Amino acid sequence: MTHLSSTDGHRSKRSRSNEDELDGGDDKVSFRPIRATLRSLDALRVLNMQNGATVTEVSRATGLARTTAFRVLETLVAGGYAVRDSADDRYRPTMLVRALADGYADESWVRDIAKPKLEALTAKIKWPLSLATPSGTGMLIRCNTDRDSPLTLYKYTPGITVPLATSAAGLAYLAYCEATHRDALIDILARAPKGADTGVRSRDQLGRQLEEIRRKGYAVHELGATNQSTIAVPVGAAEGRLLGAISLRWIASALTEGQIVESYLGQLRAMATSIAQEAIAKDAAREPATAPSTGRWMSAGRLT
């Protein structure tokens, strides 16, 4: 039989007492806060209250040592919550930070505005459509019509992330996002570990590709051995607030890019405009009640 010493008994009672307090038995806080979490939140607050911030500025505003502030900021970058602008070494929050505050609103415009429009257009043209929004250094597929399309070769589930530089949605987003944000994202992709296929083999080549996308107004990407190609247009670029990209996926052996452009590009652009205008109006209607009292949002989704 195992016997508890008086010390062990004391610890056991203390542990049970702490559990009771955490379960609501007492209002007293019986745990030590995770300091690293608080540091990250403090750093995000500083980034969010101004047009980004340098390591030194975050260090001064939070009271953290400069080396600690640097580690916190780089952790936020690794998690997709911030990007570092190589032009001025300022860290800026991404769309993910905005989602922490009003993620429900973002979800609601996808569900209530974008999804019905994608479904209606797929019912008309039959090809599968997707809506993707920025997520760190990728594009998150928020909704699609793969299950509704009779022409879908491979059905993909919403929630997957596609790369920025090797997907039509990612290229469309990169081409139209704010220049400083684009440069910061490309910097991150270019610094990826050896062996990581980010698609950024030459910054000059990628720059020319993005210029061509802006000239044409759409991006195209071939999916290789799957016999599929994708065309994507930005959502919100013309409205001054880039929300993401809409993609149409087609069987490459059935139609050429020229045929897809002639038949469907106008419809994709019209739908992107309609989604952006309604989503922005919806956000504007709720903004006075929920906007922060100080500072402003700087995210991948807002061009300022």
N, C-alpha and C positions, 0 to 999 in steps of 0.2 A: 504494500500500500504506500502511495506517495503522500508525504506530509508537506503541507505548506508552512514555511517559516512565517514568523510574525510580519516580516518585511513583505513577503510574497502576498500575505493576506491583505496587507495595507494597500499594495499596488492593485490587487484584484478589486477591492472595494472602490478604489479611486477610479479604476477603469470603468466599472459599472456605473459609478456616479457620473462620469463624463458622458457615457452613452445615454444615460437618462436625460442629461442636460441637452444633448444634441437632438434627442427625440422630442424635445419640447417640454421637459419636466422643469426647466429652470431657464430664466431669461439670460443668465450669465454666460458669457463666451468662455468656453472651456477648451479651446484649441488655439494653437499658434498659427497665425496667418502665413501663407506661403509668400515669402518676400519677393521671390522672382516674379510671381504673377502680378503683385502690386507694382513692381518696377516696370513691367511691360505696359501695364495700364497707364501708369504715369507718363511713360514715353509716348504712348499713343495720344494721350490728351494734349501733350505739347505739340506733336505733329499736326493734330487736328485743329488747333487754335490759330495756326498761322500757315503760310504757304510753305509747309515743310520746315525742317530744321536741321542744322548740322549737329555733329556729335557734341561739339562744345556748347551749343545752345541748349541741347537736351540735358547735358551735364549740369549746366548752371541752373536751369529751371527746375530740375528734380532733386538736385543735391547729390547726385550719384558721381562717383569718380569717373573720369573720362573713359578709362578702359572698360569700366562696367557699363557705361552708357553705350559704348561702341558694341559690346557683346549683346546688349539688349536689342539694339537697333538691327544688328545683323541677324539676330534670331527672328525678329519680325519680318525681315526680308525673306529668310528661309521659309517662313510659314505662309508667305504670300500676302501679309498684312501691310507691307511697306515696300517701296522701291527706292533705290539710291540713284539720284540724278548725277551722272558723271560730269555734267557741265558745271555744277556748282557744289557738288558733294552734299546736297541737301537730301534728307530722307522725306518721302511723302507717302501718306497712307493710300491704300488701294481701295477698290470697290468692296473688298471683304470687310473693311472697317465700317463702311456705311451700312452694310448688311447687318452688322451687330446691333445697330441702332434702329433701323427701320426695315429689317428683313421681311417682316410681314407685308409691308407695302410692296416691296420688290416681288415677293411671291404672288401677291394679289394681281399685279399688272400682268404677270406671266400667265396666270390662270384665267383671269377675267377678260383680258384684252388680247394678248398674243395667241394663246392656244386656240380659241374659237376661230380666229382669222386663218391660222395655219390649217385647221381642219376643213374650213370652207374652201380654201384654195386647192387643197389636195383632192377634195371631192370633185373639183372641176378639172384639174389638170392631171390627176392620178399619181404624179411623182411624189415621193416622200420629202417632207420639209422639216427643218429643225431650227430652233432658236437657241443661240449660244450667247452667254455673257462672260465677261472676263473673270478669271479665278486664279489669282497668283500669276504664274507664267504659263497659263493654259486658258482654254475656253471651256466652260462648263455647259454641257447640253442640258438646257432647262426643260424643254419639251420638244417632242417630235411627233410625226404622223406616220411612223413606220408601220404600225399595225393597221392603219387605215388605207395604206397604199397597196394596190394590187401589183405594183411594179417594183416592190422592194426585194432586192436579192438577199440582203442580210439585214435582219431586224436588230437595231441597236436600242438599248434601254436608256431613257433619260437619266442623267446623273453621272455619265461618263465624262471624262475630260479629254479634249483633243489638244494637240500642241499648237502654239502660236504660229510658228514659222513653217509648219508642214501640214497645214489644213486651210481650206478655203475660208472658213469662218475666222480663224486666227489671223490670216493675212489681210482679210478685209478690215478687221479691227485695228491691226497694226498700222495699216495704211492711213486710217482716218483719225486715230487718236492723237492727242496733243503731242507735239514734237518732243518736248522734254520727257514726257512719260514714255513715248516710244523709244527714245534713246536709252532710257534707263532699263526698259525691258530687254532691249537688244543687248545691252551690256551684261545683264544677268545671264542671258542665254549664251553669250559668247564666252563667259567665264565658267561654263558648266564643265564638270570633270571629264577627262578624256574617256571616250567611249560612249558618252551620252550624245545621242543623235538629236540635237536641237534644231537642225536645219540651218544654223548660222555658220556656214563655212567661210563666207566672205561678206563682210559688212557692206562693201561697195556693191556687190552683186545683189544682196538683199535690198539695199537702198534703191537700186534701179528697178527691181521687181515691184517695190511698193509705189514708186513713181508711176509705173505703167498701170498699176491697179487704180490709182487715183485718176489717171487719164481716162481709162475705160469706164470706171465707176463700178467695177466688180472684180472679184478674185475667182480663179479657177484652180482646182487641184485634182490631180489624177490619183486614184487609190490603188494604182499598180495592178497586182495580180487578181484583184477582185472584179475587174472589168467595170468599175464604177468611176465616175467623175463627179465633182461637186462644184457648183457655182454659188457664190455668197455675195451678199450686199450688206453694207452697214445699216444699222438701225439708229437713227437719231443724229447722224453726222450733219445733215442739212439743217436740223433744228437746233444745233449748238450744244447738244448733250448726247454723247455717244453711249448708247445702252448695250450694244452687242452687235450680232450679225445674224441674218437669216440665210439658210443654205438650202439648196435644192440638189438632191442626189439623183443622178440618172445613169442608165446603162450605156457605157461608152461606145459599145459596138452598135447601138441602135440609132444614136443621134450624134452629130458633131457639135462642137462648141458653138459654131455659128448658128446652127439650127436652134439650139437651146436659147441663145441670146435673142434671136429673132422672135421666137415663140413665147418666151417666158420672162425675159429680163424686165420688161415694162411692168408686168404683174407683180414681180418680186419687189420692185422699187415702190410701187404704189402701196403694197401691203406694209412695207417697212416704214413708209411715211405715215400711214394711218396708225400703226402701232405706236410710233414715237410720239406723235401729236397727242394721242389719247393718254398714253402713259405719263407724259410730261404734264398734261393738264390735270390728271388725277393727282399727281404728286404736288402740284402747285396748290390744289384745293385743300390739301391737308397740311401743307408746310407751315402756315402760321401757328398751328397748334403744337407742332412737334419740333420745329427747328431749334437748334441750340441757341441759348441766349447770348453767347459770345462766340467769336470765331466763325469759321465757315468750313464747309466740307470741301476737301480737295481729294477727289477720287478719280479712278479711271473712267467713271461714268459721267463726270461733269467736266465740260470744257470751260475754263474761265480765263 
